[in-house]
Amino acid sequence: MEDPLILESILVARRNWNNWRDVFEHGIPIDTNPLLADQTRFAFFCTEYSVGRTIRAGTQNKFRIELQRHLSTHIDDDTGRALDCFEHSLRSVFGTGKEERKRRIVSALSKVAAFVRPERFVAWDSYAKIGANLVQGRRPSFQFRAYADYLAAFDNIWSGPTGHQIRGHSGGAQHAIEIEPRFQRRILDVYLMKRGGRELSGATVTLGINK
């Protein structure tokens, strides 16, 4: 039986993709992606996706420049482990909280990675993590130790029945991009957020809650 949430998720993903098309479809080189090359665009992104507050006050543009210079090296690793290492190295400079216990900035970093390489990466999102747990038959509160662990869980779902159903909707695509994995993985991302309890509609632009 077809999951009705998939159709809803397609509408949300389509709207989101259209609003950020130049970023999603930029490709390489990463350092010229509009999200990283344009300070104003990056600031808007941080506000729109609720990640600005996870970056130490006064360092947002410095954070952008650091990603512009070095992110491409760390997203060459499709497992997400290099991204975890990169996050750990950035945390002391850009994380919020007390010096001896900086909060993780994996939400901001993973969302940027998901926008500049949507064919591979997805956001570290509290609702999506709950959704992934539910799809895989685990308790909703199951904790992923690292971003790479969540990415692996996402890939398992992508390869399973839910991912298969999403890919099966390519016949109703409005544009050629919608039959590509980079768009269809965005659909799954939205779907998992919805399964996790996030209220999203076809008119929604903002996706992702950091935690």
KOLZA-254043 format. One record per residue (C-alpha): residue number from 1; residue in three letters; y, x, z. Coordinates in steps of 0.2 Angstrom, whole numbers, plus 2048, in hexadecimal, padded with zeros to 3 digits. Example, Ala and Ser with C-alpha at 12.3 -4.5 7.8 and 13.67 -1.06 7.14 Angstrom:
<recs>
+-----+-----+-----+-----+-----+
:   n : res :   Y :   X :   Z :
+-----+-----+-----+-----+-----+
:   1 : ALA : 7EA : 83E : 827 :
:   2 : SER : 7FB : 844 : 824 :
+-----+-----+-----+-----+-----+
</recs>
This chain:
<recs>
+-----+-----+-----+-----+-----+
:   n : res :   Y :   X :   Z :
+-----+-----+-----+-----+-----+
:   1 : MET : 800 : 800 : 800 :
:   2 : GLU : 811 : 807 : 7FB :
:   3 : ASP : 81D : 80B : 809 :
:   4 : PRO : 82D : 802 : 807 :
:   5 : LEU : 837 : 810 : 810 :
:   6 : ILE : 834 : 81A : 801 :
:   7 : LEU : 83E : 80F : 7F6 :
:   8 : GLU : 84C : 80F : 803 :
:   9 : SER : 84B : 822 : 804 :
:  10 : ILE : 84D : 824 : 7F1 :
:  11 : LEU : 85E : 81A : 7F2 :
:  12 : VAL : 865 : 825 : 800 :
:  13 : ALA : 85F : 835 : 7F8 :
:  14 : ARG : 866 : 830 : 7E7 :
:  15 : ARG : 877 : 82D : 7EF :
:  16 : ASN : 877 : 83D : 7F9 :
:  17 : TRP : 872 : 847 : 7EA :
:  18 : ASN : 880 : 840 : 7DF :
:  19 : ASN : 88D : 844 : 7EC :
:  20 : TRP : 887 : 856 : 7ED :
:  21 : ARG : 880 : 859 : 7DC :
:  22 : ASP : 889 : 869 : 7D8 :
:  23 : VAL : 883 : 871 : 7E8 :
:  24 : PHE : 871 : 86A : 7E6 :
:  25 : GLU : 86F : 86F : 7D4 :
:  26 : HIS : 879 : 880 : 7D4 :
:  27 : GLY : 86A : 88B : 7D5 :
:  28 : ILE : 86C : 89E : 7D6 :
:  29 : PRO : 876 : 8A8 : 7DA :
:  30 : ILE : 877 : 8A0 : 7EC :
:  31 : ASP : 887 : 8A9 : 7F0 :
:  32 : THR : 891 : 89F : 7E2 :
:  33 : ASN : 88A : 88F : 7E8 :
:  34 : PRO : 899 : 883 : 7EB :
:  35 : LEU : 893 : 880 : 7FD :
:  36 : LEU : 894 : 892 : 802 :
:  37 : ALA : 8A2 : 898 : 7F6 :
:  38 : ASP : 8AF : 88B : 7FB :
:  39 : GLN : 8B6 : 88B : 80D :
:  40 : THR : 8BC : 879 : 80C :
:  41 : ARG : 8AC : 873 : 805 :
:  42 : PHE : 8A2 : 87B : 812 :
:  43 : ALA : 8AE : 875 : 820 :
:  44 : PHE : 8AB : 863 : 819 :
:  45 : PHE : 898 : 866 : 819 :
:  46 : CYS : 898 : 86B : 82B :
:  47 : THR : 8A2 : 85B : 830 :
:  48 : GLU : 898 : 850 : 825 :
:  49 : TYR : 887 : 856 : 82B :
:  50 : SER : 88C : 858 : 83D :
:  51 : VAL : 888 : 86A : 83E :
:  52 : GLY : 89A : 871 : 841 :
:  53 : ARG : 898 : 86E : 854 :
:  54 : THR : 888 : 879 : 854 :
:  55 : ILE : 892 : 888 : 84E :
:  56 : ARG : 89D : 892 : 85A :
:  57 : ALA : 8AF : 88C : 859 :
:  58 : GLY : 8BA : 896 : 84E :
:  59 : THR : 8AC : 89F : 845 :
:  60 : GLN : 8A7 : 892 : 838 :
:  61 : ASN : 8AF : 89B : 829 :
:  62 : LYS : 8A8 : 8AB : 82F :
:  63 : PHE : 897 : 8A2 : 830 :
:  64 : ARG : 899 : 89C : 81E :
:  65 : ILE : 89D : 8AE : 818 :
:  66 : GLU : 88D : 8B5 : 821 :
:  67 : LEU : 883 : 8A8 : 818 :
:  68 : GLN : 88B : 8AB : 807 :
:  69 : ARG : 887 : 8BE : 809 :
:  70 : HIS : 875 : 8BD : 810 :
:  71 : LEU : 86D : 8AC : 80F :
:  72 : SER : 865 : 8AF : 7FE :
:  73 : THR : 85A : 8BD : 805 :
:  74 : HIS : 853 : 8B2 : 813 :
:  75 : ILE : 84F : 8A3 : 808 :
:  76 : ASP : 845 : 8AD : 7FC :
:  77 : ASP : 837 : 8AB : 809 :
:  78 : ASP : 830 : 899 : 806 :
:  79 : THR : 828 : 898 : 817 :
:  80 : GLY : 838 : 897 : 821 :
:  81 : ARG : 833 : 8A5 : 82C :
:  82 : ALA : 841 : 8B0 : 825 :
:  83 : LEU : 84D : 8A2 : 828 :
:  84 : ASP : 848 : 8A1 : 83A :
:  85 : CYS : 84B : 8B4 : 83C :
:  86 : PHE : 85C : 8B2 : 834 :
:  87 : GLU : 860 : 8A4 : 840 :
:  88 : HIS : 85C : 8AF : 84F :
:  89 : SER : 867 : 8BD : 849 :
:  90 : LEU : 876 : 8B1 : 846 :
:  91 : ARG : 874 : 8A8 : 856 :
:  92 : SER : 87C : 8B5 : 861 :
:  93 : VAL : 88C : 8B5 : 856 :
:  94 : PHE : 88D : 8A3 : 851 :
:  95 : GLY : 884 : 899 : 85D :
:  96 : THR : 88C : 88E : 86B :
:  97 : GLY : 888 : 88F : 87D :
:  98 : LYS : 888 : 89D : 88A :
:  99 : GLU : 886 : 8AF : 884 :
: 100 : GLU : 875 : 8B2 : 88C :
: 101 : ARG : 86E : 8A1 : 885 :
: 102 : LYS : 876 : 89D : 874 :
: 103 : ARG : 870 : 88D : 86C :
: 104 : ARG : 867 : 88D : 85C :
: 105 : ILE : 870 : 88A : 84C :
: 106 : VAL : 860 : 886 : 842 :
: 107 : SER : 867 : 875 : 83E :
: 108 : ALA : 877 : 87C : 835 :
: 109 : LEU : 86D : 88A : 82C :
: 110 : SER : 85F : 87F : 827 :
: 111 : LYS : 86A : 871 : 81F :
: 112 : VAL : 873 : 87F : 815 :
: 113 : ALA : 863 : 885 : 80F :
: 114 : ALA : 85D : 874 : 80B :
: 115 : PHE : 86D : 871 : 800 :
: 116 : VAL : 86C : 882 : 7F7 :
: 117 : ARG : 859 : 882 : 7F4 :
: 118 : PRO : 854 : 86F : 7F5 :
: 119 : GLU : 844 : 873 : 7EC :
: 120 : ARG : 83E : 87C : 7FB :
: 121 : PHE : 847 : 87A : 80B :
: 122 : VAL : 84B : 86A : 816 :
: 123 : ALA : 856 : 867 : 825 :
: 124 : TRP : 851 : 86A : 837 :
: 125 : ASP : 855 : 858 : 83C :
: 126 : SER : 850 : 84F : 84C :
: 127 : TYR : 84C : 83F : 844 :
: 128 : ALA : 842 : 847 : 836 :
: 129 : LYS : 838 : 851 : 842 :
: 130 : ILE : 833 : 841 : 84B :
: 131 : GLY : 82F : 839 : 83A :
: 132 : ALA : 824 : 848 : 835 :
: 133 : ASN : 81A : 846 : 846 :
: 134 : LEU : 817 : 834 : 843 :
: 135 : VAL : 811 : 836 : 831 :
: 136 : GLN : 805 : 844 : 837 :
: 137 : GLY : 7FF : 839 : 845 :
: 138 : ARG : 806 : 843 : 853 :
: 139 : ARG : 811 : 83E : 862 :
: 140 : PRO : 823 : 83B : 85D :
: 141 : SER : 829 : 848 : 86A :
: 142 : PHE : 81E : 856 : 863 :
: 143 : GLN : 829 : 866 : 862 :
: 144 : PHE : 829 : 872 : 854 :
: 145 : ARG : 82B : 884 : 85A :
: 146 : ALA : 835 : 88A : 84B :
: 147 : TYR : 83C : 884 : 83B :
: 148 : ALA : 82E : 88C : 831 :
: 149 : ASP : 822 : 881 : 83B :
: 150 : TYR : 82B : 871 : 836 :
: 151 : LEU : 82D : 877 : 824 :
: 152 : ALA : 81A : 879 : 824 :
: 153 : ALA : 818 : 867 : 82B :
: 154 : PHE : 824 : 860 : 81E :
: 155 : ASP : 81A : 869 : 810 :
: 156 : ASN : 809 : 861 : 816 :
: 157 : ILE : 811 : 850 : 815 :
: 158 : TRP : 818 : 854 : 804 :
: 159 : SER : 807 : 859 : 7FE :
: 160 : GLY : 7FF : 849 : 806 :
: 161 : PRO : 7FF : 836 : 802 :
: 162 : THR : 812 : 834 : 807 :
: 163 : GLY : 817 : 842 : 7FB :
: 164 : HIS : 80B : 83B : 7EE :
: 165 : GLN : 813 : 82A : 7EF :
: 166 : ILE : 825 : 831 : 7ED :
: 167 : ARG : 820 : 83B : 7DE :
: 168 : GLY : 818 : 82B : 7D7 :
: 169 : HIS : 82A : 823 : 7D6 :
: 170 : SER : 82F : 830 : 7C8 :
: 171 : GLY : 82D : 822 : 7BB :
: 172 : GLY : 83C : 819 : 7C3 :
: 173 : ALA : 847 : 828 : 7C2 :
: 174 : GLN : 859 : 825 : 7BD :
: 175 : HIS : 85C : 837 : 7B8 :
: 176 : ALA : 851 : 846 : 7B3 :
: 177 : ILE : 854 : 84F : 7C3 :
: 178 : GLU : 84B : 841 : 7CD :
: 179 : ILE : 83A : 846 : 7C7 :
: 180 : GLU : 83D : 858 : 7CD :
: 181 : PRO : 836 : 85E : 7DE :
: 182 : ARG : 848 : 863 : 7E4 :
: 183 : PHE : 84D : 851 : 7E4 :
: 184 : GLN : 83D : 849 : 7E9 :
: 185 : ARG : 83C : 854 : 7F8 :
: 186 : ARG : 84D : 84D : 7FD :
: 187 : ILE : 845 : 83C : 7FC :
: 188 : LEU : 837 : 841 : 808 :
: 189 : ASP : 845 : 849 : 814 :
: 190 : VAL : 84E : 838 : 814 :
: 191 : TYR : 83D : 82F : 817 :
: 192 : LEU : 838 : 839 : 826 :
: 193 : MET : 849 : 836 : 82E :
: 194 : LYS : 847 : 823 : 82B :
: 195 : ARG : 835 : 824 : 833 :
: 196 : GLY : 83D : 82D : 841 :
: 197 : GLY : 84A : 81F : 844 :
: 198 : ARG : 859 : 825 : 83B :
: 199 : GLU : 863 : 816 : 834 :
: 200 : LEU : 867 : 81B : 822 :
: 201 : SER : 86C : 810 : 813 :
: 202 : GLY : 86F : 812 : 800 :
: 203 : ALA : 881 : 814 : 804 :
: 204 : THR : 87F : 821 : 811 :
: 205 : VAL : 886 : 832 : 80D :
: 206 : THR : 883 : 83C : 81D :
: 207 : LEU : 871 : 841 : 820 :
: 208 : GLY : 86A : 84B : 82E :
: 209 : ILE : 86C : 84C : 841 :
: 210 : ASN : 86C : 85D : 849 :
: 211 : LYS : 863 : 861 : 859 :
+-----+-----+-----+-----+-----+
</recs>
